[in-house]
Amino acid sequence: MQAILPAMLPRPATVSIRYPVSPSSVDAWVIPEGTVPESIVHEQAAEALRLVLEFWVARRKPGARVARSFAVRFYEDDARKGIDPDVCVLDPAPPDFEELRSLCLWKQDHVRPTICFEVVSLSHPNKDYTTIQDRYAAMGCQELVVFDPTLAGPKSTGGPVLLQLWRRDDAGVFSRVHFANYAVFSEVLQAWLVPEAKRLLIAEDEQGVWPWPTEAEHAQHQARQQQALAERAQADAERAQAHAEHLRRSNEALQRELAELKAKLGER
């Protein structure tokens, strides 16, 4: 008897899975003590984000602060467990932020970060593609941005890609909403995240033509504008002076012509 095979199902463009996380049993969530060595690319990408976000916070988010490699601890009964984002925004920040060594989510005024950034490490790239989202889901941040400037991530997960964005929806589900090499809009920042080869821009537009500056870049821009205004004012003054000189000479020439004409009329 010939076996009857089921009809071939069409291949879905994407699939979505949802699973519960049991935080209390995950030993891998223990925050390591000491400083983890970073590559130059990793350090520069994370530091550039910190500087841009600090200037944004200073201008537009009073009460918020930006933290770099700052431990966020989840549970009072096991304070070792948590995560230390490469960069995160605390909005609002605890009143004693300057004295803090870590953020403890069970304490009063210790509010979970709104948005966190992870720069994929060359030394352990797999975690930023396969496991890190579980800890951020447990933390409860609104958005997680994963930037892979060297495309070091594993191919087994469909990557590597320059940019991932994870977002918490109204039901509390933490989903990956972007996995690509092009820009995506951040709802927390109300700006575009635009991946470049070694730097992640935060910009007003999808193409990154209007990137957010650091304080130093803003100061340089202001200085260039002031210099351009001064040069324009000087050029305007020089043109006005040249025009005045032209009028003076024209007037002198006219006076001479009038004097010569009067002299000729007098001779007659």
C-alpha positions, 0 to 999 in steps of 0.5 A: 500500500502506498503511503499517503504523505501530508500536503507540504505546508508553505514555509512561513516568513517568520515564526514567533515563540513565547516561553516563561523564564524562571529567574530564581533558578538561573545561576548564569544571571550572577553578575561577575565581580571585577572588570571584564576586558573590552576590545577597543571597538566595543569600548569606543562604541559604548562610550560614544553612546554614553556621551550622546545620551548624556547630552540628550538627558542634560537638555531634555530629561531633567532627573534622568541619568546615563550609566555605563557598565552599571550593575542592575540587581533584581532580587533582594533575596539573591542580590548577586543576580542581575545584569550590567548593561553597557549603557542604560538610561535611568529615568528617573535616577535615584537621588543618590545616583552619584554614590551608588555602586549598583541599582537594586530594583527592590529599593525605593526610588530604584527604578528600572532603566527605560532603555538599555544598550549592549555592544556585542563582545568579540570574546563572548558574542553568542550571549547577546544573540541567544540568552541576554534577552531573558535577563532584560525581560526579567528586569522589565526595561522598555527597550533593549538595543543590541549593536554588533559593530564587528558582526561577531554574532553567530550564524546559527541564529540567522545573523550576524546583524548590526542591530537588534531591538527588543521591546516590551508590549502593553501585556508585558511580553518582551519581543524582538521587533528588529533584527537587521543591518538598517535603522529602526525607530526607538519609542523610548528615545523618540529617535532613530537608531542608525547602525554604522560600521563601528558606531551606532547613531541616534538621529532625528531621521532614518538616514542618520543625516541629523545625528544627536551630538555629544556635548563636545560635538555640539560645542564645536558646532556652535563654535563653527556657527559663531565663526561663520557668523563672525566671518559673514559680519566681517564680509558684510562690513567690508562690503559696506565699507567698499560701497561707501568708498565707491560712493565717496569717490563717485561723489568727488568725481561728480563734484569735479565735473560740476566745478569744471562745468561751472568754470566753462560756463563762467568763461563764456 
